[in-house]
Amino acid sequence: MRKQAAKKLPLAPDPRFNDKLVTRFVNNVMEQGKKSIAYKIFYDAVDKVSQMTGENGYEIWRKALTNVTPAVEVRSRRIGGATFQIPAEVRPDRKVSLSIKWLVRYAGERNGKSMADKLANEIVAASKGEGAAFKKKEDTHRMAEANKAFSHFRV
């Protein structure tokens, strides 16, 4: 058995915005360890966002992330032979992780030529409170609200 939790390795801030959150996002965009390509995709997407909106692309991306960040989620718990969906608050670290994963995942599922285009479109949609990633957050909140009756089973 593990005596203590694994230590988290510190992230290096990205070169352009000097932000660790950008590095975390790029790590989720990255496939097969190709980090420089992931950075290029992200920076191209941010540039496209600023062209599309006429505002700072980095700020729009931050806004999109906060719009997609969930406050509650449902967790399955088996009680007396039945499985219940129990609403629970999301840890701060997990909130960020979920929002990043949802943005990248639903950007990949969009129609478009390049991943940078898809990501840019998803970021703009999420910043306006639209798009699949934002819908996922809304669905998660709705599920938690619907199962509020089981919240007394919370651990």
Secondary structure as UniProt FT lines:
FT   TURN            15..17
FT   HELIX           20..29
FT   TURN            32..33
FT   HELIX           35..53
FT   HELIX           57..68
FT   STRAND          72..79
FT   TURN            80..81
FT   STRAND          82..89
FT   HELIX           92..108
FT   HELIX           115..127
FT   TURN            128..129
FT   HELIX           131..146
FT   HELIX           148..153
//
